[in-house]
Amino acid sequence: MITEWEEHFFWLEILQDHAYFVRDHLSVSEGEYVHTAQQYIHLFDDLLNRLRNLPKSLNHSDEEMISFSKLAFPVAKGYFEFEGKLQALRIDNKVNLNLSPTYLNGTLSENQEYLRLLTQWVQGKEPHPLSIVDLMDLWLEDQLGHAVLFQGIIDPIEMVATRQTETYISLFQLYIVQNHHLKNYMRFKEPGFARQREFAYEVGKTTLEMNNYIYHMVMKYKENKLLNKTTLRFLEHHFPETCYFIKKLSYYAPEFQEEARKCSLKKPSYRN
């Protein structure tokens, strides 16, 4: 179970990371957009500090949490619009941003999920959980994106790591196709049928395996044993998102409840 306090903390840290990544991948010539990204970093930081001063036991019906959601909503919405503008410019090669439009699809989808939750929290309501197919739609794209990004940021000399990453890319591409068909089966089938439960198990198992692999790659990074072109923040962004996915997936695949209980939604050791 993820509390509302934990949900806010998770999403605000994730969106703040996204703002860091946009800032870090913009050319210095894009001064206006660099400044805007930096402003959002500060805004998310302010919200996180406010949240730390709220009792963790608060839920959707408490006035303090409703008020906090009302503060968070315009910031999350504003950042969504900012990234959307950058994506539109990037598609037409009108901004010097070293991030692809498809990368921004992933970050925008995650922001959209936080906005979905916020639209209920600002009314004091408890949001409906994502269905298993919608959960898979969101986080399979995320896991695939992490594998593709990891492959892109390691040095070409790291051929063993590249080969291993290619395996995960292939698996998550297959899972996305499978989820599409499983979703269509539910035109005449109730959710939770045996093959769908098995699919949830297969996805969770692969997700945890890749998480363990990336953990070992991050240890190499910290020891300067992995040649690359990225930051620790960019690498470690993978871990809280994977934990969140496993926690949500464990509702549908109880085999992962122990892993869900043990993992952390907080960032391990980022450097700005």
C-alpha positions in Angstrom: 0.0 0.0 0.0 1.3 3.4 -1.0 0.0 6.3 1.2 -1.0 9.6 -0.3 2.0 11.2 1.4 4.3 8.7 -0.3 2.5 9.2 -3.7 3.1 13.0 -3.5 6.8 12.5 -2.5 7.4 10.0 -5.2 5.9 12.0 -8.0 7.4 15.3 -6.9 10.9 13.8 -6.8 10.3 12.2 -10.2 9.1 15.4 -11.8 12.0 17.4 -10.2 14.4 14.9 -11.8 12.7 15.4 -15.1 13.3 19.1 -14.8 17.0 18.5 -14.0 17.3 16.3 -17.1 15.7 18.9 -19.3 18.0 21.6 -17.8 21.1 19.4 -18.2 20.3 18.5 -21.8 19.5 22.0 -23.1 22.2 24.0 -24.8 23.4 27.0 -23.0 22.1 29.0 -26.0 18.6 28.1 -24.9 18.8 30.5 -21.9 15.1 31.1 -21.5 14.2 27.4 -21.3 17.2 26.6 -19.1 15.9 29.3 -16.7 12.4 27.9 -16.8 13.6 24.4 -16.1 15.6 25.7 -13.1 12.6 27.5 -11.8 10.6 24.2 -11.8 13.5 22.5 -10.0 13.1 25.1 -7.2 9.3 24.9 -7.3 9.4 21.1 -6.9 11.9 21.5 -4.1 9.7 23.9 -2.3 6.7 21.5 -2.5 8.9 18.7 -1.2 9.9 20.8 1.7 6.3 21.7 2.5 5.4 18.0 2.2 8.1 17.0 4.7 6.4 19.2 7.3 3.0 17.4 6.9 2.1 14.3 8.9 2.6 11.1 6.9 -0.7 9.8 8.2 -2.8 12.4 6.3 -5.1 11.0 3.6 -7.2 12.4 0.8 -10.0 13.7 3.0 -7.8 15.7 5.4 -7.9 19.5 4.7 -4.1 19.9 5.0 -3.6 17.3 2.3 -6.3 18.8 0.1 -4.6 22.2 0.4 -1.3 20.7 -0.4 -2.7 19.0 -3.6 -4.1 22.4 -4.6 -0.6 23.8 -4.3 1.0 20.9 -6.3 -1.5 20.8 -9.1 -0.6 24.1 -10.9 3.1 23.3 -10.6 2.7 19.8 -12.1 0.4 21.2 -14.8 2.7 24.0 -15.6 5.6 21.7 -16.0 3.5 19.4 -18.1 2.8 22.3 -20.5 6.5 23.3 -20.5 7.7 19.8 -21.5 4.9 19.6 -24.0 6.1 22.8 -25.6 9.7 21.6 -25.7 8.5 18.3 -27.3 6.6 20.2 -30.1 9.7 22.3 -30.8 12.0 19.2 -30.7 9.9 17.4 -33.3 10.4 20.3 -35.7 14.1 20.8 -34.7 13.4 24.3 -33.3 15.1 23.8 -30.0 18.6 22.7 -29.1 17.7 20.0 -26.7 19.6 16.7 -26.6 16.5 14.7 -25.7 14.3 12.9 -28.2 10.5 13.5 -28.7 9.9 9.9 -27.6 11.8 10.3 -24.4 9.5 13.2 -23.6 6.5 11.0 -24.4 7.5 8.9 -21.4 8.1 11.8 -19.0 4.8 13.5 -20.1 2.9 10.2 -19.5 4.2 10.0 -16.0 3.3 13.6 -15.3 -0.1 13.0 -16.7 -0.6 10.1 -14.2 0.3 12.5 -11.3 -2.2 15.0 -12.7 -4.9 12.3 -12.8 -4.3 11.6 -9.1 -4.2 15.3 -8.3 -7.6 16.0 -10.0 -9.2 13.7 -7.4 -7.1 14.7 -4.4 -7.9 18.4 -4.8 -11.6 17.4 -4.4 -10.8 15.3 -1.3 -11.5 12.1 -3.2 -9.5 8.9 -3.5 -8.5 8.2 -7.1 -9.3 4.9 -8.7 -6.2 2.7 -9.1 -5.0 2.1 -12.7 -6.3 -1.1 -14.2 -3.6 -3.7 -14.9 -3.5 -2.9 -18.6 -3.2 0.8 -18.0 -0.6 0.2 -15.4 1.4 -1.9 -17.9 0.9 0.8 -20.6 2.5 3.4 -18.4 5.4 1.4 -16.8 6.3 -1.0 -19.6 7.1 2.1 -21.8 9.1 3.4 -18.8 11.1 0.3 -18.4 11.8 0.0 -22.1 12.8 3.7 -22.1 15.3 3.1 -19.3 16.9 0.2 -21.1 17.2 2.2 -24.4 18.5 5.2 -22.5 21.1 3.1 -20.6 22.3 1.6 -23.9 22.7 5.1 -25.3 24.7 6.5 -22.4 27.3 3.8 -22.0 30.6 4.1 -24.0 30.8 1.9 -27.1 33.7 0.0 -25.5 31.3 -1.4 -22.9 30.1 -4.1 -25.4 29.1 -6.7 -22.7 26.8 -4.2 -21.0 25.4 -3.3 -24.4 24.6 -6.9 -25.3 22.9 -7.5 -21.9 20.8 -4.3 -22.3 19.7 -5.4 -25.8 18.1 -8.5 -24.2 16.0 -6.3 -21.9 15.0 -4.0 -24.7 13.8 -7.0 -26.7 11.8 -8.4 -23.8 10.1 -5.1 -22.9 9.2 -4.5 -26.6 7.6 -7.9 -26.6 5.7 -7.2 -23.4 4.3 -4.0 -24.9 2.9 -6.0 -27.8 1.5 -8.7 -25.5 -0.2 -6.1 -23.3 -1.9 -4.6 -26.3 -3.4 -8.0 -27.2 -4.3 -8.8 -23.6 -6.1 -5.5 -23.4 -8.1 -6.4 -26.5 -9.0 -9.8 -25.1 -11.0 -8.0 -22.4 -13.6 -7.0 -24.9 -15.1 -10.4 -24.0 -13.0 -11.5 -21.0 -13.0 -10.3 -17.4 -9.7 -8.9 -16.1 -7.5 -11.3 -14.1 -7.8 -14.4 -16.3 -5.0 -16.9 -15.9 -2.8 -15.8 -18.9 -3.0 -12.1 -17.7 -1.9 -13.1 -14.2 1.0 -15.1 -15.7 1.9 -12.0 -17.9 2.0 -9.9 -14.7 4.4 -12.4 -13.1 6.6 -12.5 -16.2 6.8 -8.7 -16.4 7.5 -8.3 -12.7 10.3 -11.0 -12.8 12.0 -9.3 -15.8 11.6 -5.8 -14.2 13.3 -7.0 -11.0 16.1 -8.7 -13.0 16.8 -5.6 -14.9 16.7 -3.5 -11.8 19.4 -5.8 -10.2 21.5 -5.5 -13.4 21.3 -1.7 -13.4 22.1 -1.6 -9.7 25.4 -3.5 -10.4 26.1 -1.1 -13.3 25.5 1.9 -10.9 28.0 0.4 -8.5 30.5 0.2 -11.3 29.7 3.9 -12.2 30.4 4.9 -8.6 33.8 3.1 -8.7 34.6 4.7 -12.1 34.6 1.2 -13.7 31.9 2.0 -16.3 32.7 4.4 -19.2 29.7 6.5 -19.9 28.3 10.0 -20.7 25.8 10.5 -18.0 25.2 11.5 -14.3 24.4 9.5 -11.2 21.1 11.2 -11.0 20.1 10.0 -14.4 21.1 6.4 -13.6 19.5 6.3 -10.2 16.2 7.7 -11.4 15.5 4.1 -12.5 15.2 2.8 -8.9 12.2 4.7 -7.4 10.2 4.3 -10.6 10.9 0.6 -10.7 9.9 0.3 -7.0 6.6 2.2 -7.7 5.8 -0.1 -10.6 6.5 -3.2 -8.5 4.4 -1.9 -5.6 1.5 -1.3 -7.9 2.0 -4.5 -9.8 2.0 -6.5 -6.6 -1.8 -5.8 -6.3 -2.2 -8.0 -9.4 0.7 -10.3 -8.9 1.0 -11.1 -5.1 4.2 -13.0 -5.7 6.0 -9.6 -5.6 4.5 -8.4 -2.3 7.8 -9.0 -0.4 9.9 -7.2 -3.0 7.3 -4.4 -3.0 7.5 -4.1 0.8 11.3 -4.0 0.8 12.0 -1.5 -2.0 12.3 2.3 -1.6 10.4 5.0 -3.4 13.1 7.5 -2.4 16.1 8.5 -4.4 19.3 6.7 -3.3 22.2 9.1 -3.6 21.7 11.7 -6.3 24.1 14.5 -7.1 22.7 17.7 -8.5 
